[in-house]
């Protein structure tokens, strides 16, 4: 009898420890590799969480639903609490804290946008995102030519961010040195739900967001509508930004399958204060570059896009199809030019997935899942450049129509090899065609029309093996390619139209090995950990440079070869149900192996814009009714600013804090006040560097100490 009682007790202990480890993995995934956002639960449910099993933890950024511990590639995810709880919603870097391998730099300059680098991929960009593939609610934010703009992303509606760290062209094609997948919040589980967020803060920060949505009584249909207005004067002179964003989404599941539509729209206007030289930054980091003010640099634009997706069981498998279209117009004065761009783009993707082996072959489902399909995208840019006469468009110096077409075919297999091993393999072929029609032709200006075609076949393979209780090891090899964007091809130092005939795509080969673990350490402790080491060889890396006669305008050339060697480590510790500690570290040695410009050789020099070391530590306490207190520390080593490594951006250590009071119920409305302070100790630091800038204007200053205060108000009717 006693023996049976001990067995039962040991069984209950093992079950409790397993649930605790699962809770740590699900709730603390920002640093360790991935996790699904869990639905909010009443306090009574939280207190009794040891008596109920949590939903399975999965990630989908690898285009397959995988338990993160079994993923054969380095994946990471952040949940709602990390993405937006008690945050001002000013920049996407807020959603990517404590993710190793990811360098998300908020330039505090909306005319340029965030700079997102994954394992050194994307470091070259002066504006927007390059080298990293981005999807927002399943709709590509990365264009067929590889350039990404994120002005339309409504940060206050984000629920989840997933990341693939390292080359993923076999899954996503062009410019996939890393992948970022963003998902907006689910619709309220009520007939009608309403949430309003109000935020105010330093430097004229004002943000107002209203989100309304609902779910039908039978649970088959849902909808969401979110609108937000942001006004921010900025801590630097001439850095104000204004934006209005709208997000709309609707879905239905029935006999035709699962249908979903997503619409996003933004109207924005932002000044560009420009980067500073070292002496100017030291004297007054809040100033703007005088020539930028004189030339009224900045960006004003509108962007709208619509995405549709459909999923249905067809025969023995599942058919997934999606399509999107977008239109974008912008007016972009830079120091020497006024760029006017009208863009339309669209495309579609279809994949058929079938399982081989059947449920009888494995307790976890089919042994092999095979997906095959194709993707097609098209981009049309009507580009005109004018001389900049103090912000006014002068003489027209460029007028051309640019078209980009990307056609791809792909196959992907996910295999369960017994109870311990998972294999993921992919193969994709992309063909990208660029064509330019020069419409500014004269006797002294010849016709520069032309076309270029760039193609690549991208393989990848990875395997994950369980080696102990809650411990897995993995290894992978992958390939990535990245074409120059239309902007990079069109910006020619000679001033000619058409596309630069000398600029080639960059290509990368990567190998990686790592270990992931999730364990209960006692009755009230649970931990997760991840360690990854990798090497990437990059041929013909796309490298920016400026010339003295055109400051602020970037041109591009190919570096011979570079090598990125790195180590990434992350860990979380959950103490009971309230206290958690997350830590992440990235060490990256990115250097040129072969690279010469004229008589100068840069072999052995560090790749500029890539910090050799980064670390983050987040300590948070969660109380009843969504109360939160969190302290974040971020550290970064010095960063090279130019190919010759003559300039360095100093390292820094920043401390920030945020808190949310317990939610109160007032007249049927739930009110959750929050507040925070960034850069608590008012450290001087560089938020980003402008690589190879003319006049050594490398430095983009970060904000001094800043405060914000806000509140979330929510309510629901007809909860189902």
TORSE-483762 format. One line per 3 residues: number of its first residue (from 1); for each residue x, z, y negated of C-alpha. Coordinates in steps of 0.001 Angstrom, whole numbers, plus 524288, in hexadecimal, padded with zeros to 5 digits. Example, Ala and Ser with C-alpha at 12.3 -4.5 7.8 and 13.67 -1.06 7.14 Angstrom:
! TORSE-483762
1) 8300C:81E78:81194 ~ 83566:81BE4:80424
***
This chain:
! TORSE-483762
1) 80000:80000:80000 ~ 80AF1:803D8:7F69C ~ 81255:7F785:7FA5D
4) 806A8:7EF06:7F6CB ~ 804EE:7F637:7E9D5 ~ 81347:7F3D6:7E685
7) 811E3:7E57E:7E9FC ~ 805E7:7E47B:7E140 ~ 80CF5:7EB77:7D63B
10) 818E9:7E2B8:7D79C ~ 80FF6:7D6E0:7D7B9 ~ 80934:7DB85:7CB5C
13) 81663:7DE02:7C4EA ~ 81B43:7D07C:7C872 ~ 80EBE:7CA69:7C342
16) 80FAC:7D253:7B6B4 ~ 81DF9:7CE76:7B4D7 ~ 81AAC:7C037:7B749
19) 80FCB:7C0D0:7AD3D ~ 818D8:7C766:7A382 ~ 82327:7BCDC:7A55D
22) 818BA:7B26C:7A3DD ~ 81414:7B8ED:79760 ~ 821E7:7B902:79204
25) 82397:7AAAB:79535 ~ 8165E:7A6F3:78F81 ~ 8173B:7AF08:78339
28) 825B3:7AE65:77FFB ~ 828B2:7A03B:782B6 ~ 82E5A:79C64:775AE
31) 83C19:7A002:779A9 ~ 83C18:79E2D:7883C ~ 8368C:7912A:78B4B
34) 827CC:78F99:78B09 ~ 81A70:79527:78C48 ~ 80C41:79223:78A0C
37) 804D5:7988D:77F05 ~ 7FBB5:7A2A7:7848A ~ 7EE0F:7A495:77F44
40) 7EBDB:7B053:7767E ~ 7E63E:7BBE0:77DD8 ~ 7DF55:7C82E:7796F
43) 7E75E:7D49A:778C7 ~ 7E0CB:7D9D8:784F9 ~ 7E54E:7CDE7:78C5A
46) 7F315:7CFBD:78732 ~ 7F368:7DDCC:78B83 ~ 7EEAB:7D9CA:798E7
49) 7F78C:7CDEC:799E6 ~ 7FE3F:7D36A:7A5F3 ~ 7F17A:7D1D8:7AD4D
52) 7EFED:7C356:7AB13 ~ 7F825:7B75F:7AE0F ~ 7FCA5:7AEA9:7A2EE
55) 7FA1B:79FFE:7A300 ~ 80550:797AD:7A82F ~ 8101F:79513:79E59
58) 812B7:78682:79CC7 ~ 81948:77CE7:793A9 ~ 815AC:76E94:79204
61) 82069:7698F:7890A ~ 82750:763B6:79509 ~ 81AFD:75B77:79733
64) 81823:763B4:7A334 ~ 811A5:770FB:7A46C ~ 81CBD:779F4:7A892
67) 81F17:7886B:7A9BD ~ 82A48:78A4E:7A000 ~ 83265:7919E:7A9FB
70) 831CE:78597:7B2CB ~ 834BF:77B9E:7A80E ~ 84150:773FF:7AAC7
73) 843D6:771CC:79C3C ~ 84587:77B31:790D9 ~ 837FF:77D45:78B34
76) 83321:78732:78168 ~ 82645:78ABE:77B17 ~ 820F7:79383:77095
79) 8133C:79912:7705C ~ 80968:79BBB:76586 ~ 80F11:7A90B:7624F
82) 81C82:7A31A:75FB8 ~ 8176A:796A7:75960 ~ 80E50:79BF3:74F03
85) 80AB3:7AA66:74FD6 ~ 80E29:7B0EF:742D4 ~ 815C1:7A4FA:73E3D
88) 81436:79DA3:73149 ~ 812FE:79028:737A7 ~ 81CDB:789BD:72EAD
91) 825D7:782B1:73839 ~ 826B8:77EC8:74683 ~ 832D5:78737:7488C
94) 82978:792D6:7493F ~ 82450:78D7D:7562B ~ 831C6:78BA6:75C4F
97) 83811:798F2:75ADB ~ 8407E:79E64:765DC ~ 840E9:79190:76D78
100) 84F04:78F42:771CE ~ 854AC:781C8:76F66 ~ 84B28:77EF4:76451
103) 85002:77EFD:7564A ~ 84405:77E17:74D73 ~ 84849:77DC2:73F34
106) 83E35:77FAE:73495 ~ 84428:778A3:728F3 ~ 839D7:77E78:71FD7
109) 83864:7706F:71B60 ~ 82BB3:76A1E:71FCD ~ 83026:75CC9:71AEB
112) 83A31:75CD6:725F9 ~ 8332C:7655D:73001 ~ 838D4:76E03:73A91
115) 84560:76A95:7418E ~ 843F9:76CCC:75036 ~ 84FE5:76BD7:758EC
118) 84FF7:76DBB:767B9 ~ 85D7B:76F35:76DC4 ~ 862FA:767C5:76227
121) 8599E:75C42:76359 ~ 8533C:759AB:75631 ~ 85DFE:75F9C:74DBF
124) 86050:75307:74648 ~ 85343:7523F:73F3D ~ 8520F:753F0:73097
127) 84338:753DF:73127 ~ 838FA:754DE:73BCF ~ 83CF1:75695:74A0C
130) 845C1:74D9C:75209 ~ 84A3A:74E47:7601E ~ 83F40:75777:7641D
133) 8325C:7525E:7695E ~ 8267E:75972:763BF ~ 81854:7595B:76850
136) 80D28:76028:76140 ~ 800F7:7628E:7696F ~ 80562:757A9:7726D
139) 806EC:74DC3:76750 ~ 814C8:748BB:764B8 ~ 81A36:74D2F:757A0
142) 8266F:74550:75AD9 ~ 8252C:736F5:7579B ~ 829A7:72BCD:76079
145) 8366D:72AE6:758D8 ~ 8396F:7395B:75B0B ~ 83663:73F41:74DBA
148) 82D69:74B0F:74CA2 ~ 82609:750C0:74129 ~ 81EB0:75D8E:7426C
151) 81773:75E74:73570 ~ 80A5D:75DD6:73C8D ~ 80CCD:76994:74573
154) 803F8:774EC:741AB ~ 80C2A:780E1:744CD ~ 800DA:78A49:7432A
157) 7F9AD:783D5:74E77 ~ 8050F:7835F:7580D ~ 80363:78AAE:764CB
160) 80F47:786C3:76CA9 ~ 81C4D:77FD2:76C02 ~ 82375:77ADA:77816
163) 83154:775AF:7782B ~ 839B4:76DCC:7817D ~ 847D9:7708B:77E31
166) 85077:764F0:78127 ~ 84EEC:7565B:783DE ~ 84159:7525F:7887D
169) 840AB:743B0:7866E ~ 83C84:74202:79498 ~ 82FFA:74915:790D0
172) 82E24:7456D:78284 ~ 83698:739A9:77F4C ~ 83D81:736DB:77284
175) 84330:7422D:76A98 ~ 840CE:74C91:774F4 ~ 84D3C:7549F:773EB
178) 84371:75FB7:7747B ~ 834A4:760CE:77449 ~ 82B85:76941:76C31
181) 81D32:769F7:77022 ~ 813F0:770B3:7668E ~ 80608:774B9:769DB
184) 7FB6D:7798B:760A9 ~ 7F2DF:7853D:7637F ~ 7E782:7843C:76D2A
187) 7D98A:783CE:76878 ~ 7D2B3:790FE:76749 ~ 7CBB7:79556:773BA
190) 7BEFB:7964D:76C2B ~ 7B444:78D5D:7674D ~ 7BA28:78EB9:759CC
193) 7C6A4:7958A:755BB ~ 7CCDC:7968A:7485A ~ 7DA76:79AD0:74414
196) 7DFD8:79B69:73648 ~ 7EDE6:79E62:732A3 ~ 7F27B:7A1B7:724EE
199) 80108:7A31E:721C4 ~ 80812:7A5D3:71504 ~ 81648:7A874:71275
202) 822BE:7A6DB:70AB6 ~ 82610:79A95:7030C ~ 817E4:796BD:70121
205) 81450:79621:70F87 ~ 805A1:7946B:71163 ~ 7FFA1:79014:71E22
208) 7F15A:78F42:721E9 ~ 7EC8D:78ACD:72F36 ~ 7DF07:789F5:7351E
211) 7DCB3:7870A:74383 ~ 7CF68:784FC:749BD ~ 7CC52:78189:757CB
214) 7C425:78403:7639B ~ 7C194:781CD:771F9 ~ 7B500:77CF9:77828
217) 7ACE9:78632:78083 ~ 7B0C1:77F47:78D18 ~ 7BF39:77F9D:78960
220) 7C0C7:770ED:78A7A ~ 7C236:76DC3:77C21 ~ 7CA0C:773AE:77111
223) 7CDCB:7706F:7631E ~ 7D6B3:7755C:75855 ~ 7D7FA:77278:749C3
226) 7E2E5:77838:7418B ~ 7E63B:775DE:73340 ~ 7F175:77BE2:72BAA
229) 7F6F5:77B8C:71DEF ~ 80500:77F5E:71AD1 ~ 80B11:78164:70D60
232) 81938:785DD:70C41 ~ 821CE:7855B:7002D ~ 82E3C:78826:707D7
235) 83990:79115:70479 ~ 841AB:785A0:6FF52 ~ 83F21:77DDE:6F314
238) 837FE:77116:6F55F ~ 833BA:7747D:7034B ~ 824F9:775FF:70235
241) 81C2B:770FC:70D02 ~ 80D90:76F0A:70E99 ~ 8064F:76AD2:71AC2
244) 7F8A6:769D7:7205B ~ 7F72E:76884:72F16 ~ 7EBA4:76626:7380A
247) 7EB5B:76754:746DD ~ 7DF73:76372:74EE8 ~ 7DE1B:76387:75DA6
250) 7D32D:76199:76777 ~ 7D2DC:76156:77646 ~ 7C93B:75F4B:78143
253) 7CA12:7603A:7900C ~ 7BFD2:7594D:7983A ~ 7BD6D:74E5F:7A1E2
256) 7C5CD:7445F:79A69 ~ 7D136:74DC6:79ACC ~ 7D794:75660:7907D
259) 7D768:7505F:782DF ~ 7DE55:75595:776E4 ~ 7DFEA:750CB:768EA
262) 7E91C:7565A:75EA3 ~ 7E9E4:752C4:7503D ~ 7F404:75772:7466B
265) 7F54C:75464:737F5 ~ 7FE37:758F8:72CF7 ~ 7FF83:75659:71E72
268) 80C45:75BDB:71919 ~ 8151F:75BAB:70D37 ~ 822AE:761F0:70CF2
271) 82E4F:76227:703BE ~ 83C29:760BA:708DF ~ 84659:7697E:7023F
274) 8517E:763AD:70A3C ~ 85D35:769F5:7109C ~ 867C8:770AF:708B5
277) 8768D:7708D:70859 ~ 87DA2:77D45:70B44 ~ 88057:780F1:6FD1B
280) 87245:77EA2:6F8D9 ~ 86CD8:785F9:70488 ~ 875E5:79187:7020D
283) 87255:7920B:6F3AA ~ 86399:790F3:6F563 ~ 85D6D:78D32:70288
286) 84FFB:78C49:6FC44 ~ 85397:780A1:6F3C5 ~ 8507D:77275:6F6CF
289) 85A35:76758:6F6AB ~ 8595E:76200:6E8D1 ~ 858AB:753B8:6ECF9
292) 84D31:75699:6F609 ~ 845BA:75C95:6EABB ~ 8492F:7513D:6E1D1
295) 844F5:74733:6EBF5 ~ 838B6:74F14:6EFAD ~ 83BC3:74EAC:6FE30
298) 83181:752E0:707F6 ~ 82709:74DB2:710F3 ~ 81883:74BA5:70FA4
301) 810BC:746B0:71B22 ~ 804A8:7461C:72382 ~ 80477:745C9:73240
304) 7F8EF:74492:73B8D ~ 7F8B7:74306:74A4D ~ 7EF10:742C8:75575
307) 7F209:74546:763C0 ~ 7E94D:74351:76FA5 ~ 7EBBF:74794:77D9F
310) 7E43C:745EE:78A4E ~ 7E6AC:74BA8:797BC ~ 7DF0B:748A9:7A41E
313) 7E08F:749B9:7B2BB ~ 7E192:73BF4:7B83D ~ 7E2A9:73A99:7C6EA
316) 7ED2C:7439E:7CC55 ~ 7F37A:74605:7BF0E ~ 7F13F:74888:7B0AA
319) 7F188:73E96:7A5B4 ~ 7F641:74326:7985C ~ 7F4DA:739F4:78CD6
322) 7F717:73C2D:77E68 ~ 7F79D:73450:771EA ~ 7FAA6:73735:763C2
325) 7FB24:730D5:75675 ~ 80029:73525:74946 ~ 801C9:730CB:73B40
328) 80BA5:73651:731AA ~ 80EC8:73341:72383 ~ 81961:7397D:71B77
331) 8201A:73879:70E54 ~ 82DE5:73DC6:70F8A ~ 836F5:73DD4:703AE
334) 84508:74090:707CC ~ 8504D:7410B:6FE0F ~ 8530F:73263:6FDB4
337) 84684:72C88:70311 ~ 837E6:72E0D:7037B ~ 83364:72B85:71163
340) 8255F:7272F:71389 ~ 8211D:726B4:721C6 ~ 81447:7233A:72835
343) 81474:725C1:736D4 ~ 80ACC:72346:741A7 ~ 80DB9:72689:74FBC
346) 806D9:72837:75C97 ~ 8081F:72786:76B16 ~ 80343:72B77:77852
349) 807CA:731AE:784E1 ~ 80220:7316C:7929A ~ 806E2:73894:79EBC
352) 8016F:739D3:7AC72 ~ 80545:74607:7B40F ~ 80337:7478E:7C29C
355) 806CB:75278:7CC03 ~ 80D69:74FBA:7D8F7 ~ 80D08:759A4:7E3EB
358) 80023:7603C:7E08E ~ 7FCC8:76E97:7DF7E ~ 7FEE5:7706A:7EDF7
361) 80D36:76D36:7EC5A ~ 80FC3:7783D:7E2CF ~ 808A6:78435:7DE43
364) 80B8F:77FF9:7D04D ~ 805C6:77259:7D166 ~ 80B83:764F9:7D45B
367) 819C9:7646E:7D7CD ~ 81C08:758B7:7CEDC ~ 814FF:7548D:7C28F
370) 81830:746CC:7BE24 ~ 81492:74190:7B0AC ~ 8163E:73376:7AC8E
373) 81222:72CFD:79FFE ~ 81581:72630:79375 ~ 815EE:72854:784E2
376) 814E5:71F1E:7795B ~ 816CD:7221F:76AEC ~ 81757:71A1D:75E92
379) 81BA2:71D77:750D7 ~ 819FF:71563:74472 ~ 8211F:71969:737FF
382) 81EE6:712AC:72AFE ~ 82B0A:71733:723A5 ~ 82E5B:7150A:7155D
385) 839B8:71AE2:70DD3 ~ 83AAC:71B38:6FF0A ~ 8452D:71F9D:6F5BA
388) 8429E:72DA1:6F1A1 ~ 8412E:72ECF:6E2E3 ~ 83F3C:73D89:6E17B
391) 8348D:73DDE:6EBAF ~ 82E53:7310C:6E78D ~ 82F4D:7251B:6F050
394) 837B3:71ACD:6E9E2 ~ 83C5E:70DBE:6EEF6 ~ 83904:70ABF:6FD1B
397) 84555:70A52:70576 ~ 83FA4:709DD:71333 ~ 832EC:70477:71883
400) 83192:702C7:72725 ~ 827ED:70421:7323D ~ 82D45:70B72:73E00
403) 8275B:70BA5:74B8F ~ 82B57:713D5:7573F ~ 825CF:71216:764DB
406) 828F4:71B31:7702B ~ 8249D:717D6:77DF7 ~ 827DD:720CE:78956
409) 82548:72294:797D8 ~ 827D6:72F59:79ECC ~ 826D8:736DB:7AB85
412) 827FF:7456D:7ADE7 ~ 827F5:74D6F:7BA62 ~ 8263D:75C0D:7BBF3
415) 82927:76109:7C996 ~ 827B5:76E6F:7CFCE ~ 8326D:76FA1:7D9E7
418) 82DD0:77AAB:7E26B ~ 82A88:787BA:7DC47 ~ 83707:788F2:7D44A
421) 83AC7:77C09:7CDEE ~ 834B8:77318:7C3BE ~ 839C1:7657F:7C072
424) 8365A:75DC5:7B430 ~ 83B2E:74FDA:7B2B3 ~ 837DA:74570:7A8C4
427) 83B43:7377B:7A57C ~ 8371D:73004:79957 ~ 83A83:722ED:7934A
430) 8387C:720C9:784B0 ~ 8398E:71464:77CCB ~ 83957:71630:76E06
433) 838AC:70A33:7653F ~ 83B3C:70AED:7569A ~ 83785:6FF92:74DB4
436) 8390D:6FE6C:73EF7 ~ 832CB:6F438:73626 ~ 83A18:6F36D:72934
439) 83085:6F07B:71E35 ~ 83A54:6F136:71319 ~ 84186:6E453:71401
442) 8482F:6DD50:708BC ~ 853E2:6D48A:70643 ~ 85C55:6E0A2:70473
445) 85577:6E87C:70F0A ~ 85542:6E199:71C49 ~ 84AE7:6E375:726B2
448) 84EE7:6EF50:72EC4 ~ 843D7:6EE5A:738A1 ~ 84763:6F0E2:746AC
451) 84489:6F823:75334 ~ 84BA4:70142:75C56 ~ 84825:705E0:76A0F
454) 84D38:7125A:77013 ~ 84A14:716B9:77DDD ~ 84DC1:72170:78763
457) 84AAF:72662:794FE ~ 84A4E:73533:79544 ~ 84B4D:73D0B:7A1F3
460) 84AAD:74BBB:7A3C9 ~ 84A76:754E2:7AF73 ~ 849D8:76399:7B094
463) 84846:76D9A:7BB58 ~ 84471:77BF0:7BAFF ~ 846A8:78549:7C660
466) 841F6:79346:7C826 ~ 84D96:79BA0:7CC60 ~ 84780:7A91C:7CBFA
469) 83BB0:7B0D6:7C7CF ~ 83844:7AB54:7BA6E ~ 84570:7A45D:7B900
472) 84701:79597:7B887 ~ 85289:78C85:7B642 ~ 85160:77E7E:7B1A0
475) 85997:772AE:7AE66 ~ 856A3:76580:7A86B ~ 85C90:758E6:7A389
478) 855F7:750AC:7991C ~ 857C9:74531:79000 ~ 852DC:742E9:7822F
481) 85382:737BA:77898 ~ 85037:73737:76A4D ~ 84E6F:72B21:761ED
484) 850EB:72B4B:7535A ~ 8443E:72CB9:74BC8 ~ 83F34:721E9:742F0
487) 843AD:729D6:7371D ~ 85154:72B37:73CB8 ~ 85201:71CC7:74013
490) 84CB5:7189F:732CF ~ 8560C:72137:72ACE ~ 861F2:7185A:72A1C
493) 86DC7:71C08:721D6 ~ 86EB5:70DC9:71D60 ~ 8610C:70EA2:71765
496) 85C6D:702F0:71F68 ~ 84EF8:70261:72586 ~ 84BA5:700F4:733D5
499) 851B6:709D3:73E0C ~ 85FAE:70E6B:73F98 ~ 86549:70594:74A58
502) 8705A:70F11:74D73 ~ 8685E:71B54:75019 ~ 8663F:71DD8:75E97
505) 85E16:727EE:76605 ~ 8648E:7346C:76A89 ~ 86467:737FC:778F2
508) 86645:74534:77F5C ~ 868E1:74A1A:78D18 ~ 866C0:75863:79018
511) 868D4:761DA:79B5E ~ 863B2:76FBD:79BA5 ~ 862E0:77B97:7A469
514) 85BB0:7884F:7A264 ~ 854F4:79440:7A7BD ~ 847D0:79A74:7A46D
517) 842B3:7A7AD:7A891 ~ 836B7:7B057:7A6E6 ~ 836A1:7BDF8:7ACA0
520) 82F7A:7CAE0:7AB8F ~ 83990:7D596:7A957 ~ 830A7:7E12E:7AB3F
523) 82303:7E601:7A8C3 ~ 8236E:7E279:79A49 ~ 82ED4:7D901:798D4
526) 82F7D:7CA72:79B2E ~ 839BD:7C079:79776 ~ 83BD4:7B1F1:79750
529) 848A1:7AABC:7954D ~ 84DDD:79CFB:79467 ~ 85B9B:7977C:79425
532) 85F0F:7891B:792C0 ~ 86BEC:781CD:79180 ~ 86C95:77357:78E6A
535) 8751B:767F4:78A6A ~ 8705F:75BBA:78378 ~ 878C0:74FB3:780DA
538) 87398:7475E:775AB ~ 8783D:7397F:77388 ~ 8768B:73286:76676
541) 870A4:73E97:76005 ~ 86907:73B14:753C3 ~ 87002:741A5:7487E
544) 86BA1:74213:73A27 ~ 87416:7403E:72E24 ~ 87253:73E60:71F8E
547) 8799F:7363E:7158C ~ 87CCE:73AA0:707A3 ~ 874DC:72FB1:70193
550) 8684D:733FE:70853 ~ 8680B:742E9:7092A ~ 85CAD:74845:710E9
553) 85AFF:73BBF:718C5 ~ 85FE9:73BFE:726C1 ~ 865CA:730C4:72E5F
556) 86986:73101:73CBF ~ 87477:72D0D:745D3 ~ 877B0:72F3C:75429
559) 881A1:7398D:75801 ~ 88959:73598:76410 ~ 886B1:7412A:76D05
562) 88351:74F87:76BCD ~ 881BC:75A9A:7757B ~ 87868:7661C:774E5
565) 87BF6:771B6:77D8C ~ 87309:77D65:77CE7 ~ 86DD4:789F7:7826D
568) 8604C:78F8E:77FF2 ~ 85BC3:79D23:78381 ~ 84EDE:7A3FB:78169
571) 848BB:7B098:785F5 ~ 83C96:7B8B8:783CC ~ 8396A:7C6AC:786F9
574) 82B90:7CC08:7875E ~ 82A5E:7DAB8:7863F ~ 81CB4:7DE79:78A1E
577) 811A6:7D6D6:783F2 ~ 8161B:7D845:775D2 ~ 824B7:7D6AB:77388
580) 82C59:7CA31:775DE ~ 83A00:7C570:772D2 ~ 83DC5:7B716:772B8
583) 84B79:7B1DF:770F8 ~ 85145:7A437:77110 ~ 85F10:79EEB:76F88
586) 86430:7910E:76E59 ~ 87277:78D1E:76EDB ~ 874D5:77EA8:76C5E
589) 881FC:777E7:76B45 ~ 87E7E:76A54:76620 ~ 88A6E:76204:7631F
592) 88E2C:753E1:7610C ~ 89699:74E7B:76C04 ~ 89893:740E6:7664D
595) 8950D:73E0D:7582D ~ 89CA6:7370A:74DA5 ~ 898AA:73250:7401E
598) 8A2DC:7295D:73A52 ~ 8AFE9:73018:73BE3 ~ 8A9DC:73D88:73DFA
601) 8A7F2:742C4:74BAD ~ 89E58:74DE7:74DB2 ~ 8A10B:74FF6:75C20
604) 8A053:75E61:75F6F ~ 8987A:761D5:75333 ~ 88B7F:768D6:7544C
607) 87EEA:76114:752D0 ~ 879CB:764FE:74555 ~ 86C86:76B65:743E2
610) 86D71:77268:75103 ~ 86FAE:78117:750B9 ~ 8794F:78535:75B77
613) 87251:7922C:75DA0 ~ 86490:79719:75B29 ~ 85DB4:7A389:75F24
616) 85045:7A997:75D56 ~ 84A96:7B6E5:7605A ~ 83C33:7BA68:75F36
619) 83713:7C830:7616D ~ 82847:7C979:76100 ~ 81E23:7D3E5:7633B
622) 8101C:7D06B:76610 ~ 8054A:7DA47:76482 ~ 7F6A6:7DA85:7663A
625) 7EE0A:7D03D:75FD7 ~ 7F945:7C684:75E35 ~ 801B8:7CF8D:75601
628) 80FC0:7CADC:754DD ~ 81CCA:7CF37:74F63 ~ 82835:7C5E3:75155
631) 83629:7C55C:74C6F ~ 83E19:7B8E3:74DDC ~ 84CAA:7B6E4:74C55
634) 852A9:7A95D:74BF0 ~ 8612C:7A684:74B7D ~ 868A6:799D7:74A56
637) 87722:796C4:749F2 ~ 87D75:78D97:74024 ~ 8799A:77F3B:740E4
640) 881ED:77333:73E1A ~ 87C33:76ABD:7335B ~ 883DB:75DFB:734A8
643) 88AAF:755D4:73EFC ~ 89832:75A51:73AAC ~ 893C1:768A4:73AFC
646) 898F8:76AC3:72D35 ~ 88CB2:771F0:7292B ~ 88643:77D86:72FC3
649) 8794A:78421:72DCB ~ 87BE9:792C6:72FA8 ~ 87579:79A86:73A74
652) 86A7E:7A40C:7379C ~ 86250:7AF33:73CF4 ~ 85415:7B02C:738C6
655) 84A18:7BAD2:73B2B ~ 83B69:7B8E4:739E5 ~ 82FC2:7C16B:73CEF
658) 82132:7BF56:73E6C ~ 815BD:7C802:741BB ~ 8073B:7C6E3:74453
661) 7FDEA:7D24B:74301 ~ 7F3ED:7D537:74DAF ~ 7E85C:7CC15:74C51
664) 7DC65:7D223:745FE ~ 7CE3F:7CE6C:74824 ~ 7C6F5:7CDB1:73B2F
667) 7B8E9:7C8A4:73A74 ~ 7BACD:7C051:7469B ~ 7C7C0:7BAAD:741DD
670) 7D4F6:7BE22:747D0 ~ 7DF5B:7C03A:73D64 ~ 7EDE9:7C0B2:740D0
673) 7F6E6:7C2D8:73505 ~ 80558:7BF70:7365D ~ 811AA:7BF5F:72E25
676) 81FEA:7BBDE:72F61 ~ 82D12:7BA95:728CD ~ 83765:7B03A:72B90
679) 845DF:7B21B:728E5 ~ 84413:7C0C9:7274B ~ 851EE:7C312:72238
682) 851C2:7B78A:718BE ~ 85D27:7B079:71F2D ~ 8622D:7A3BE:7197D
685) 861E3:79966:72408 ~ 86099:78AD0:72690 ~ 853FA:786B3:72D0F
688) 859A4:7796A:730DD ~ 864E4:7703A:72DFB ~ 86471:7624D:72901
691) 86E4B:75B97:731E5 ~ 878F2:75333:72B87 ~ 8727C:753D1:71E29
694) 878C9:74CF4:712AB ~ 87F10:755FA:708CA ~ 8801D:7609A:7134E
697) 871EA:7645F:71098 ~ 8703E:769C7:71E40 ~ 868D2:7765F:71C0D
700) 85A22:778D7:71C2B ~ 85846:78713:7181A ~ 84F32:79031:71F80
703) 84529:798FC:71959 ~ 848B5:7A656:713CE ~ 8405D:7B20E:71741
706) 83211:7AE00:71781 ~ 8254C:7B4DD:71A55 ~ 8182B:7B069:71F72
709) 80B0C:7B6FF:72143 ~ 7FF05:7B1BE:7280C ~ 7F324:7B410:7306E
712) 7EC00:7AD8D:73BB6 ~ 7DD2F:7AE6A:73B7A ~ 7D57D:7A9FC:74752
715) 7C7F4:7AA7D:74D2B ~ 7BFBC:7A420:757CA ~ 7B18D:7A163:75B03
718) 7AB80:79F1A:76856 ~ 7B70F:7A30F:770A0 ~ 7B55D:79C9A:77DC0
***
